[in-house]
């Protein structure tokens, strides 16, 4: 025997569970002048059956009206805002069904005048209508934009957001809401990040060969003379590989170590090393290396940058004074 859904018909929404797994919840309305709701979405498909009057929804920047004798299926995850109903009496039934079948867009179909009252509609009728609408709807693979597609569309194009949205077949407002829902950020955020990375890349030397040549000359100087090598490498790396100053300092330390090691081996083989002074410098370098490695992780980048500038300027003055005076 086919069961029916019984509700108290009042000028307010009435909610109830369907006591079955294939329908999550039911809600009915009979009256005039219902209030609108804020934009929201559901984890289930929402099936709206309008028996009299009409229902209107604001979806992706457009107002969609569902007249009497029609049913609308709002896909799971789609942002929508029910609009206030008119003063005419409206009777409708909302059914929330599990999103076991994918659907990418709002679907509105005619169901005729088969029912005059909500309590004449059985769960079997609801599932039959939902299944019929889902069988007609385009699948998510052809109409849905996933997170990877959204990210690629925003980071690979510097076109205005409206143009990006149009390329994906959506309005600007609907596209912005979808980006916020899927990525959790405003649509401009990925573009700004992409532009910043692009500016950093264009600030570097145009070719790897040129960058390597400049670094090579700096290392030759360091192997022969050594004084101020750290400052020189920091300056060269800041131009050839724009990055966080802390990352530059770490790379500078690695390059300086390699240069010093190569020079040290050559001097040892040639017998040109004075070991007492060398051991004292070695202990100081080890202590400074450990202390610097710790501080570079905790000090803010602007503080490190200012320290490097001041230290470089002081070393320049000292060497200049010793040479000229």
C-alpha positions in Angstrom: 0.0 0.0 0.0 1.4 3.4 -0.9 1.9 5.7 2.0 1.3 9.4 2.0 2.9 12.3 3.8 0.7 14.1 6.4 1.5 17.6 7.6 -0.3 20.2 9.6 -1.2 22.9 7.0 -0.3 26.2 8.7 1.1 29.5 7.5 4.6 28.4 8.4 7.2 25.8 7.4 6.7 22.4 8.9 9.6 20.0 9.0 9.7 16.3 9.6 11.8 13.2 8.9 10.6 10.7 6.4 11.7 7.7 8.4 13.5 6.1 5.4 17.0 6.2 4.1 16.2 7.5 0.6 14.6 10.8 1.8 16.6 12.7 4.4 14.0 15.4 5.4 10.7 16.9 4.3 9.3 20.4 4.7 5.9 21.8 3.7 4.4 25.2 3.4 0.8 26.4 2.8 0.1 30.1 3.1 1.0 33.5 1.7 3.9 35.9 2.2 6.6 33.6 3.4 9.9 35.2 4.3 13.1 34.8 2.3 16.2 33.2 3.6 19.9 34.0 3.4 22.1 32.2 0.8 23.0 28.7 1.8 23.5 25.2 0.4 22.7 21.6 1.4 24.7 18.4 1.4 21.7 16.7 -0.3 19.7 17.5 -3.5 16.7 19.7 -2.7 13.5 18.9 -4.6 10.9 21.6 -4.6 7.4 20.7 -5.6 5.0 23.7 -6.1 1.3 22.8 -6.1 -0.1 26.3 -6.1 1.3 29.8 -6.2 5.0 30.0 -7.0 8.5 29.8 -5.4 11.5 32.0 -6.4 15.2 31.5 -5.8 18.2 33.7 -6.3 20.9 31.4 -7.8 24.2 32.6 -9.3 23.0 36.1 -9.7 19.7 35.2 -11.4 16.2 34.9 -10.1 14.6 31.6 -10.9 10.8 31.2 -10.5 9.1 27.8 -10.1 5.4 28.1 -10.9 2.6 25.9 -9.8 2.6 22.4 -11.4 6.4 22.3 -11.6 9.3 20.8 -9.6 12.8 22.1 -9.2 15.9 20.1 -8.2 18.6 22.2 -6.6 21.9 20.2 -6.7 23.8 19.5 -3.5 26.4 22.1 -2.8 24.7 24.8 -5.0 24.4 28.2 -3.2 20.8 29.5 -3.3 18.6 32.0 -1.6 14.8 31.5 -1.4 13.0 34.7 -2.1 9.9 35.9 -0.2 6.7 34.6 -1.7 3.9 36.8 -3.0 0.6 37.5 -1.2 -1.1 34.7 -3.2 -1.5 31.4 -1.4 1.4 29.0 -2.1 1.5 25.3 -1.3 4.8 23.5 -1.8 6.8 20.6 -0.5 10.6 20.5 -0.1 12.2 17.0 -0.1 15.9 16.5 0.6 17.3 13.4 -1.0 20.8 11.9 -0.8 23.2 13.1 -3.5 24.0 9.6 -4.7 23.7 10.8 -8.4 25.6 13.8 -9.6 23.9 16.9 -10.9 25.6 20.1 -12.0 22.8 22.6 -12.6 19.4 23.7 -11.4 16.6 21.7 -13.2 12.9 22.8 -13.4 10.4 20.4 -15.0 6.6 20.3 -15.3 4.8 17.8 -13.1 1.3 18.9 -14.1 -1.7 19.2 -11.8 -1.6 15.6 -10.4 -1.9 16.8 -6.7 -4.0 19.4 -5.0 -2.6 18.9 -1.5 0.8 18.1 -0.1 -0.5 15.1 1.8 -1.5 13.4 -1.4 2.2 13.1 -2.4 3.9 9.8 -1.3 7.6 9.1 -0.8 7.4 7.0 -4.0 6.2 10.0 -5.9 9.0 12.1 -4.6 11.7 9.6 -5.6 10.1 9.1 -9.0 10.2 12.8 -9.7 13.8 13.2 -8.4 14.9 10.2 -10.5 13.3 11.6 -13.6 14.9 15.0 -13.2 18.3 13.5 -12.5 18.1 11.3 -15.6 17.7 14.4 -17.7 20.3 16.6 -15.9 23.8 16.9 -17.3 26.4 15.0 -15.3 28.9 16.7 -13.1 31.7 15.7 -15.4 30.3 18.0 -18.1 29.0 20.9 -16.1 30.9 21.0 -12.8 34.1 23.0 -12.3 36.3 21.2 -9.7 39.0 22.8 -7.5 41.9 22.1 -9.8 40.1 23.6 -12.8 39.2 26.7 -10.7 42.8 27.1 -9.5 44.2 26.7 -13.1 41.6 29.1 -14.5 42.5 31.8 -12.0 46.3 31.4 -11.9 46.9 30.9 -15.6 44.9 33.9 -16.7 45.3 37.6 -15.9 42.0 38.4 -17.6 39.3 40.2 -15.5 37.3 37.9 -13.2 34.2 38.5 -15.3 36.0 37.2 -18.4 37.2 34.1 -16.5 33.7 33.5 -15.2 32.2 33.8 -18.7 34.8 31.3 -20.1 33.4 28.8 -17.6 29.8 29.6 -18.5 29.0 31.4 -15.3 28.0 34.9 -14.1 30.6 36.9 -12.2 28.6 36.8 -9.0 27.9 33.1 -9.3 31.6 32.4 -10.1 32.8 34.4 -7.1 30.5 32.5 -4.8 31.6 29.2 -6.3 35.3 30.1 -5.8 34.7 31.1 -2.2 32.9 27.9 -1.5 35.4 25.6 -3.3 38.7 27.4 -2.6 37.8 29.4 0.5 39.3 32.6 -0.9 38.2 35.5 -3.0 38.6 35.0 -6.8 41.3 37.7 -7.0 43.6 36.0 -4.4 45.1 33.3 -6.8 45.6 35.9 -9.5 47.4 38.3 -7.1 49.6 35.4 -5.9 50.4 34.4 -9.5 51.3 38.0 -10.4 53.6 38.3 -7.4 55.4 35.1 -8.3 55.7 36.4 -11.9 57.2 39.7 -10.8 59.7 37.8 -8.7 60.7 35.7 -11.7 61.1 38.7 -14.0 63.3 40.4 -11.4 65.9 37.7 -11.7 68.6 37.6 -14.4 67.1 36.4 -17.7 69.3 33.4 -18.2 70.7 30.6 -15.9 74.1 31.0 -17.7 74.3 34.6 -16.7 73.4 33.9 -13.1 75.9 31.1 -12.9 78.7 33.3 -14.4 78.1 36.1 -11.9 78.1 33.6 -9.0 81.2 32.0 -10.4 83.1 35.3 -10.5 82.0 35.9 -6.9 83.3 32.5 -5.8 86.7 33.0 -7.6 87.1 36.3 -5.7 86.2 34.5 -2.4 88.7 31.7 -3.1 91.5 34.2 -3.8 90.8 36.9 -1.2 87.8 35.9 0.9 87.1 39.3 2.6 83.4 40.3 2.4 82.5 37.1 0.5 79.3 36.7 2.5 78.1 40.2 1.7 79.0 39.8 -2.0 77.2 36.5 -2.3 74.2 37.9 -0.5 74.0 40.8 -3.0 74.5 38.5 -6.0 71.8 36.0 -4.8 69.4 38.8 -4.1 69.6 39.8 -7.8 69.8 36.5 -9.5 67.5 34.5 -7.2 64.9 36.8 -5.6 63.5 35.1 -2.6 63.1 35.4 1.2 66.2 36.9 2.7 66.5 34.0 5.2 66.6 31.5 2.3 69.2 33.6 0.6 71.4 33.7 3.7 71.2 29.9 4.1 72.3 29.5 0.4 75.0 32.1 0.9 76.4 30.1 3.8 76.5 26.9 1.8 78.3 28.5 -1.1 80.8 30.3 1.1 81.5 27.0 2.9 82.2 25.3 -0.4 84.4 28.1 -1.6 86.4 28.2 1.7 86.8 24.4 1.7 88.2 24.4 -1.8 90.6 27.2 -1.0 91.6 25.6 2.3 92.5 22.3 0.6 94.7 24.1 -2.0 96.5 26.1 0.8 97.1 23.0 2.9 98.6 21.1 -0.1 100.9 24.1 -0.7 101.9 24.4 2.9 100.7 27.9 3.2 98.5 27.4 6.3 99.4 28.9 9.7 97.6 26.5 12.0 97.3 28.4 15.3 95.5 31.3 13.6 93.5 28.9 11.5 92.3 26.9 14.5 91.2 30.1 16.2 89.3 31.3 13.1 87.8 27.8 12.8 86.4 27.8 16.3 84.9 31.3 15.8 83.4 30.3 12.4 81.7 27.2 14.0 80.3 29.2 16.8 79.1 31.9 14.5 77.6 29.4 12.1 75.5 27.7 14.8 74.4 31.0 16.3 73.6 32.4 12.9 71.6 29.3 11.9 69.5 29.6 15.0 68.9 33.3 14.7 68.1 33.2 11.0 65.1 31.0 11.9 63.7 33.3 14.6 64.5 36.8 13.5 62.1 38.6 11.2 63.3 39.0 7.6 63.5 42.9 7.8 65.8 42.7 10.9 68.1 40.3 9.1 68.2 42.5 6.0 69.0 45.6 8.1 71.8 43.8 9.9 73.4 42.6 6.6 73.3 46.2 5.3 74.8 47.7 8.4 77.5 45.0 8.7 78.4 45.3 5.0 78.7 49.1 5.4 80.9 48.8 8.5 83.2 46.2 6.8 83.5 48.5 3.8 84.6 51.4 5.9 87.1 49.4 7.9 88.8 47.9 4.8 88.8 51.2 3.1 90.4 52.9 6.1 93.1 50.2 6.4 93.9 50.3 2.7 94.0 54.1 2.3 95.3 55.2 5.7 
